């Protein structure tokens, strides 16, 4: 294989660098705006990345054969506001990539972003990207992959866009490397018995409360919707109107969170006693919200006697989001601690052990190994991103997990580049 020179834009921890280095290629330039990650990158690869790419002249970047860029995903992510190119801070950073490609015309490029970029703005965003790349002479292809498809127990769908100045007729995507067997998170867990970060007493209590909730329900009762305990006992209007459109008299006859009566209160105080998701100024709730509210009220009415003793325990949980519960293990035993857990804004999420949820920037969403009452470790998260060869890492846990959440998976990148470069 020919040895190429490459540049690494929005470099982060250097996932592209690791992949290309393993394939025998040489990095001649890197750019990363975060000073902590620039320092870590320098220690790992002996190259000190430049800073803000918008302030770097194209002519100051060395000649190269491959451009790599995992450009910021916030403008396109479902977890964000999805403003796309209207995001003044990060929405137009693709244009910086385009500027450098147009100036240097490297033979190849590879870009990575969240899978929603593929669908964003009715697919107009991806069409814009491809149109601009084609205009400066590149043949382009794109596809979506997740590590769990290649034997790595993490569900993390990402779109990859590759380009070449010559034909891509000989290029093949990496579906032939997919594994048929199901992954299991235990394959990446450390075997040591201590030294992990345990979950708090309050979190353990939350887990036990939701276990009691499961214990009083028949195993045959389907929980294919999020549990919003605030709806247990509530009867404010939601089907044909919302609290926003209801009159004071109608609201006064209703019950809010956990069945609290709204009578004889000011409208402002009545609204405060509704779930936050029902306080919005909407004429009508979307169908999905109606379905969730309806399902929760029906569940409570069906098992009112069984759930009444559990209700005060849920109500007294210290964090409002903990009063929500997502059970994603309908085919398995109903034992919360048997699974992977996450404390999310949407509630305590419980999912099967086949793969970890996608690593994301917020430290609060780090996966928890339920049967060990502890967070997944640094080494384990590195394995999920195929980055265990990195020697130096951010010392601060928040910075570390943010960087891992933004990183590319090295195994997938390496497989794609192997096919692209020939």
PLY file of the C-alpha trace (Angstrom):
ply
format ascii 1.0
element vertex 422
property float x
property float y
property float z
element edge 421
property int vertex1
property int vertex2
end_header
0.00 0.00 0.00
1.25 3.47 -0.85
2.15 5.67 2.14
0.10 8.88 2.28
0.29 12.15 4.18
-2.88 13.18 6.01
-4.29 16.07 8.02
-6.57 15.69 11.05
-9.17 18.45 11.49
-11.35 18.76 14.63
-8.87 16.18 15.86
-10.13 15.55 19.40
-8.39 12.50 20.86
-7.06 11.51 17.43
-9.27 8.63 16.30
-8.51 9.25 12.64
-4.81 9.54 13.49
-4.81 6.18 15.27
-6.52 4.47 12.31
-4.21 5.93 9.65
-1.09 5.40 11.74
-1.97 1.72 12.06
-2.31 1.62 8.27
1.18 3.11 7.91
0.39 6.72 6.95
1.84 9.99 8.31
0.10 12.98 9.86
1.50 16.35 8.72
-1.03 18.71 10.33
-3.74 18.68 12.99
-6.25 21.23 14.26
-8.20 21.18 17.54
-9.75 24.14 19.33
-9.77 22.60 22.84
-6.46 23.39 24.62
-6.64 20.32 26.88
-7.09 18.01 23.89
-4.33 19.79 21.97
-1.95 18.98 24.81
-3.09 15.35 25.00
-2.81 14.98 21.22
0.75 16.33 21.33
1.75 13.86 24.03
0.28 10.91 22.13
1.40 11.76 18.59
4.26 14.29 18.92
2.32 16.80 16.84
0.95 19.94 18.47
-2.38 20.78 16.80
-3.15 24.30 15.68
-6.21 25.97 17.21
-9.37 27.44 15.67
-9.56 26.21 12.07
-11.47 29.32 10.99
-8.35 31.39 11.74
-5.91 29.19 9.83
-5.10 30.11 6.23
-5.42 27.26 3.75
-1.96 28.07 2.40
-0.42 27.54 5.86
-1.54 23.91 5.89
1.02 21.46 4.45
0.30 19.53 1.27
-1.45 16.26 1.99
-3.12 13.28 0.32
-5.95 12.65 2.80
-8.16 15.03 4.78
-9.91 13.66 7.87
-12.57 15.55 9.82
-15.13 14.61 12.44
-16.72 18.06 12.34
-18.97 19.17 15.25
-22.28 17.33 15.38
-24.33 19.56 17.74
-26.12 21.47 14.92
-27.37 18.20 13.41
-27.87 15.96 16.45
-31.32 14.95 17.67
-30.07 15.82 21.15
-29.59 19.46 20.12
-31.75 22.15 18.55
-31.06 20.80 15.05
-30.42 24.28 13.66
-27.99 22.92 11.09
-26.23 25.59 9.07
-28.26 28.26 10.88
-26.22 27.54 14.01
-23.92 30.58 14.04
-21.27 28.92 16.20
-20.79 25.49 14.59
-23.29 25.14 11.75
-20.97 26.30 8.96
-17.74 24.58 9.98
-18.18 22.22 7.04
-17.39 25.25 4.88
-13.91 25.34 6.45
-13.37 21.75 5.33
-14.59 22.69 1.86
-12.21 25.66 1.76
-9.19 23.48 2.56
-10.23 20.73 0.13
-10.68 23.26 -2.65
-7.25 24.79 -2.00
-5.18 21.61 -1.64
-7.21 19.07 -3.61
-6.03 16.02 -1.60
-6.68 12.72 -3.32
-9.07 11.47 -0.62
-11.14 12.67 2.31
-13.22 11.05 5.05
-15.78 12.89 7.18
-17.79 11.68 10.17
-20.87 13.01 11.96
-24.03 11.90 13.76
-26.38 9.72 11.73
-29.05 12.42 11.82
-26.92 14.48 9.43
-28.11 11.97 6.82
-31.75 12.96 7.47
-31.39 16.56 8.70
-33.68 19.18 7.16
-35.44 16.59 4.99
-32.01 15.42 3.72
-31.29 18.87 2.28
-28.21 19.31 4.50
-26.51 16.17 3.20
-27.52 17.08 -0.36
-25.87 20.49 0.12
-22.67 18.88 1.41
-22.49 16.43 -1.49
-23.30 19.11 -4.05
-20.51 21.37 -2.79
-17.98 18.51 -2.72
-18.94 17.42 -6.22
-18.56 20.96 -7.50
-14.86 21.05 -6.52
-14.15 17.75 -8.25
-14.84 14.90 -5.82
-16.78 11.71 -6.30
-18.67 11.08 -3.05
-20.26 8.20 -1.17
-21.88 8.04 2.26
-23.10 5.32 4.62
-24.12 4.79 8.25
-22.43 2.30 10.60
-22.40 1.42 14.30
-19.62 -0.37 16.25
-22.00 -3.12 17.39
-22.21 -4.29 13.77
-18.49 -5.09 13.92
-18.28 -6.96 17.23
-17.79 -3.91 19.47
-20.57 -3.68 22.11
-21.63 -0.07 21.58
-24.66 1.19 19.65
-23.41 4.34 17.96
-24.78 5.06 14.49
-22.63 7.57 12.61
-22.63 8.76 9.02
-19.35 8.49 7.13
-18.75 10.49 3.95
-15.81 9.59 1.72
-14.53 11.27 -1.39
-11.95 10.78 -4.09
-10.68 12.90 -6.98
-10.73 9.73 -9.07
-13.54 7.22 -9.51
-15.03 5.36 -6.53
-16.10 2.43 -8.71
-13.49 0.20 -7.05
-14.44 1.36 -3.55
-16.64 -0.98 -1.50
-18.27 -0.21 1.83
-17.41 -2.41 4.80
-20.55 -4.54 5.15
-18.46 -7.66 4.49
-16.76 -7.11 7.86
-20.01 -7.14 9.83
-20.41 -9.89 12.41
-23.53 -12.03 12.65
-23.25 -12.92 16.33
-24.73 -10.61 18.95
-22.31 -8.57 21.03
-22.28 -8.44 24.84
-20.91 -5.64 26.96
-19.24 -8.17 29.27
-16.66 -8.74 26.52
-15.05 -5.34 27.27
-15.42 -5.26 31.06
-12.39 -5.26 33.31
-11.92 -8.28 35.56
-10.60 -6.43 38.63
-12.77 -6.33 41.75
-12.24 -2.76 42.97
-11.10 0.72 41.99
-14.27 1.55 40.05
-16.51 4.58 40.61
-19.61 3.36 42.44
-23.02 4.90 42.03
-24.30 6.97 44.96
-26.57 5.82 47.79
-29.31 7.99 46.31
-28.95 6.30 42.93
-29.03 2.87 44.55
-32.22 3.90 46.35
-33.74 5.06 43.05
-32.93 1.67 41.51
-34.56 -0.12 44.46
-37.71 2.04 44.20
-38.20 1.22 40.54
-37.54 -2.44 41.31
-40.47 -2.30 43.75
-42.53 -0.77 40.98
-41.73 -3.70 38.69
-42.33 -6.23 41.45
-45.97 -5.25 41.95
-46.83 -5.49 38.26
-47.59 -8.78 36.50
-44.72 -9.96 34.31
-47.18 -10.02 31.40
-47.82 -6.27 31.63
-46.07 -4.62 28.68
-43.96 -1.54 29.41
-43.23 -0.45 25.86
-43.53 3.23 26.70
-41.71 5.46 29.21
-43.19 5.49 32.70
-44.13 9.03 33.73
-45.11 8.57 37.37
-46.30 12.18 37.57
-49.36 11.00 35.61
-50.35 8.54 38.36
-53.55 10.11 39.72
-53.50 13.08 37.29
-56.51 13.94 35.14
-55.83 17.39 33.67
-57.04 17.77 30.04
-54.71 16.47 27.32
-56.64 14.66 24.56
-58.55 17.40 22.70
-57.03 20.40 24.49
-54.07 21.24 26.70
-53.84 22.95 30.11
-52.80 26.04 28.15
-56.14 26.16 26.30
-58.28 24.96 29.24
-60.23 27.49 31.26
-59.46 28.22 34.91
-62.67 26.44 35.84
-61.70 23.30 33.92
-58.22 23.24 35.45
-59.64 23.87 38.92
-61.67 20.66 38.65
-58.55 18.69 37.64
-55.68 16.96 39.39
-52.02 17.57 38.59
-48.83 15.64 39.38
-49.38 12.55 41.52
-53.10 13.40 41.81
-52.69 16.77 43.58
-55.93 18.78 43.42
-55.69 22.05 41.48
-58.86 23.61 42.95
-58.89 27.05 44.63
-55.48 28.04 43.25
-54.43 30.85 40.93
-53.86 29.83 37.31
-50.13 30.35 37.78
-50.04 28.00 40.77
-52.19 25.43 38.99
-49.75 25.34 36.07
-46.85 24.84 38.48
-48.52 21.66 39.76
-48.55 20.10 36.29
-45.71 17.98 34.87
-43.15 20.23 33.13
-43.94 18.62 29.76
-47.61 19.70 30.19
-46.77 23.34 31.03
-45.93 24.24 27.44
-48.01 26.79 25.55
-49.50 24.46 22.94
-53.01 24.27 21.59
-52.65 20.51 21.18
-50.10 17.96 22.33
-48.34 15.84 19.67
-49.70 12.33 19.24
-46.66 10.68 20.89
-47.13 12.75 24.07
-50.85 11.97 24.17
-50.05 8.27 23.86
-47.52 8.36 26.71
-49.89 10.27 29.02
-52.80 8.00 28.14
-50.76 4.82 28.65
-49.51 5.93 32.06
-52.94 6.89 33.33
-54.39 3.61 32.12
-51.60 1.70 33.84
-52.24 3.48 37.14
-56.00 2.98 36.95
-55.49 -0.70 36.20
-53.10 -1.31 39.12
-54.07 1.49 41.50
-54.16 -0.69 44.61
-50.77 -2.24 43.86
-49.09 1.06 42.96
-50.43 3.29 45.76
-47.83 2.11 48.32
-45.04 2.74 45.75
-46.23 6.22 44.80
-44.80 8.09 47.86
-41.40 6.46 47.26
-41.30 7.65 43.66
-42.65 11.08 44.59
-39.88 11.55 47.18
-37.01 10.71 44.85
-34.62 13.70 45.10
-34.15 14.36 41.36
-37.28 15.13 39.26
-36.02 13.15 36.25
-35.70 10.04 38.44
-39.49 9.96 38.62
-39.42 8.75 35.04
-38.47 5.21 34.07
-37.60 3.56 30.75
-37.66 -0.23 30.66
-36.09 -1.51 27.43
-35.83 -5.19 28.42
-39.29 -6.62 27.84
-38.00 -10.07 26.89
-35.80 -10.52 29.99
-36.29 -11.00 33.75
-37.58 -7.87 35.45
-34.59 -7.26 37.67
-33.22 -3.74 37.21
-29.72 -4.53 38.48
-29.27 -7.26 35.85
-28.84 -4.70 33.10
-27.07 -1.57 31.86
-28.43 1.60 33.44
-28.34 5.31 32.65
-29.61 8.27 34.66
-30.90 10.54 31.91
-33.08 13.62 31.64
-35.76 11.23 30.36
-35.46 9.09 33.50
-33.71 5.97 34.72
-33.15 3.95 31.56
-32.66 0.18 31.74
-31.40 -1.65 28.67
-30.12 -5.09 27.73
-26.47 -6.10 28.04
-25.91 -6.74 24.34
-24.25 -3.36 23.84
-23.68 -0.06 25.61
-25.71 2.98 24.59
-23.88 5.50 22.48
-21.18 7.30 24.45
-22.16 10.95 24.60
-20.57 14.11 25.94
-22.56 14.62 29.19
-20.84 12.79 32.05
-24.26 12.28 33.65
-25.13 9.72 30.96
-22.15 7.43 31.46
-23.40 3.81 31.33
-23.73 2.00 34.65
-23.02 -1.72 35.07
-26.13 -2.51 37.09
-25.00 -5.83 38.56
-21.85 -4.18 39.93
-23.39 -0.85 41.08
-20.69 1.13 39.28
-19.99 3.32 36.29
-18.20 1.94 33.27
-14.46 2.60 33.63
-12.11 4.68 31.50
-10.42 1.60 30.06
-13.78 0.07 29.17
-14.98 3.21 27.37
-11.71 3.33 25.44
-12.38 -0.23 24.32
-15.84 0.81 23.12
-14.19 3.39 20.87
-11.25 1.11 19.89
-8.90 3.69 21.44
-7.25 1.60 24.14
-3.81 2.22 22.58
-3.85 5.88 23.68
-1.28 6.41 26.42
-2.21 9.96 27.48
-5.74 11.12 28.27
-7.49 14.09 29.89
-7.06 13.82 33.66
-10.44 15.34 34.44
-13.27 12.79 34.15
-15.70 15.30 32.64
-13.19 16.26 29.94
-12.33 12.59 29.34
-15.92 11.42 28.82
-16.75 14.48 26.72
-13.82 13.70 24.45
-14.78 10.02 24.17
-18.36 11.01 23.41
-17.16 13.16 20.52
-14.57 10.70 19.20
-14.72 8.52 16.09
-14.59 4.76 16.44
-11.13 3.70 15.29
-12.10 0.22 14.09
-14.80 1.51 11.72
-12.59 4.33 10.41
-9.71 1.93 9.82
-11.91 -0.51 7.88
-13.33 2.26 5.67
-9.91 3.77 4.98
-8.49 0.35 4.15
-11.11 0.00 1.42
-10.85 3.63 0.26
-7.07 3.80 -0.04
-6.69 0.39 -1.66
0 1
1 2
2 3
3 4
4 5
5 6
6 7
7 8
8 9
9 10
10 11
11 12
12 13
13 14
14 15
15 16
16 17
17 18
18 19
19 20
20 21
21 22
22 23
23 24
24 25
25 26
26 27
27 28
28 29
29 30
30 31
31 32
32 33
33 34
34 35
35 36
36 37
37 38
38 39
39 40
40 41
41 42
42 43
43 44
44 45
45 46
46 47
47 48
48 49
49 50
50 51
51 52
52 53
53 54
54 55
55 56
56 57
57 58
58 59
59 60
60 61
61 62
62 63
63 64
64 65
65 66
66 67
67 68
68 69
69 70
70 71
71 72
72 73
73 74
74 75
75 76
76 77
77 78
78 79
79 80
80 81
81 82
82 83
83 84
84 85
85 86
86 87
87 88
88 89
89 90
90 91
91 92
92 93
93 94
94 95
95 96
96 97
97 98
98 99
99 100
100 101
101 102
102 103
103 104
104 105
105 106
106 107
107 108
108 109
109 110
110 111
111 112
112 113
113 114
114 115
115 116
116 117
117 118
118 119
119 120
120 121
121 122
122 123
123 124
124 125
125 126
126 127
127 128
128 129
129 130
130 131
131 132
132 133
133 134
134 135
135 136
136 137
137 138
138 139
139 140
140 141
141 142
142 143
143 144
144 145
145 146
146 147
147 148
148 149
149 150
150 151
151 152
152 153
153 154
154 155
155 156
156 157
157 158
158 159
159 160
160 161
161 162
162 163
163 164
164 165
165 166
166 167
167 168
168 169
169 170
170 171
171 172
172 173
173 174
174 175
175 176
176 177
177 178
178 179
179 180
180 181
181 182
182 183
183 184
184 185
185 186
186 187
187 188
188 189
189 190
190 191
191 192
192 193
193 194
194 195
195 196
196 197
197 198
198 199
199 200
200 201
201 202
202 203
203 204
204 205
205 206
206 207
207 208
208 209
209 210
210 211
211 212
212 213
213 214
214 215
215 216
216 217
217 218
218 219
219 220
220 221
221 222
222 223
223 224
224 225
225 226
226 227
227 228
228 229
229 230
230 231
231 232
232 233
233 234
234 235
235 236
236 237
237 238
238 239
239 240
240 241
241 242
242 243
243 244
244 245
245 246
246 247
247 248
248 249
249 250
250 251
251 252
252 253
253 254
254 255
255 256
256 257
257 258
258 259
259 260
260 261
261 262
262 263
263 264
264 265
265 266
266 267
267 268
268 269
269 270
270 271
271 272
272 273
273 274
274 275
275 276
276 277
277 278
278 279
279 280
280 281
281 282
282 283
283 284
284 285
285 286
286 287
287 288
288 289
289 290
290 291
291 292
292 293
293 294
294 295
295 296
296 297
297 298
298 299
299 300
300 301
301 302
302 303
303 304
304 305
305 306
306 307
307 308
308 309
309 310
310 311
311 312
312 313
313 314
314 315
315 316
316 317
317 318
318 319
319 320
320 321
321 322
322 323
323 324
324 325
325 326
326 327
327 328
328 329
329 330
330 331
331 332
332 333
333 334
334 335
335 336
336 337
337 338
338 339
339 340
340 341
341 342
342 343
343 344
344 345
345 346
346 347
347 348
348 349
349 350
350 351
351 352
352 353
353 354
354 355
355 356
356 357
357 358
358 359
359 360
360 361
361 362
362 363
363 364
364 365
365 366
366 367
367 368
368 369
369 370
370 371
371 372
372 373
373 374
374 375
375 376
376 377
377 378
378 379
379 380
380 381
381 382
382 383
383 384
384 385
385 386
386 387
387 388
388 389
389 390
390 391
391 392
392 393
393 394
394 395
395 396
396 397
397 398
398 399
399 400
400 401
401 402
402 403
403 404
404 405
405 406
406 407
407 408
408 409
409 410
410 411
411 412
412 413
413 414
414 415
415 416
416 417
417 418
418 419
419 420
420 421
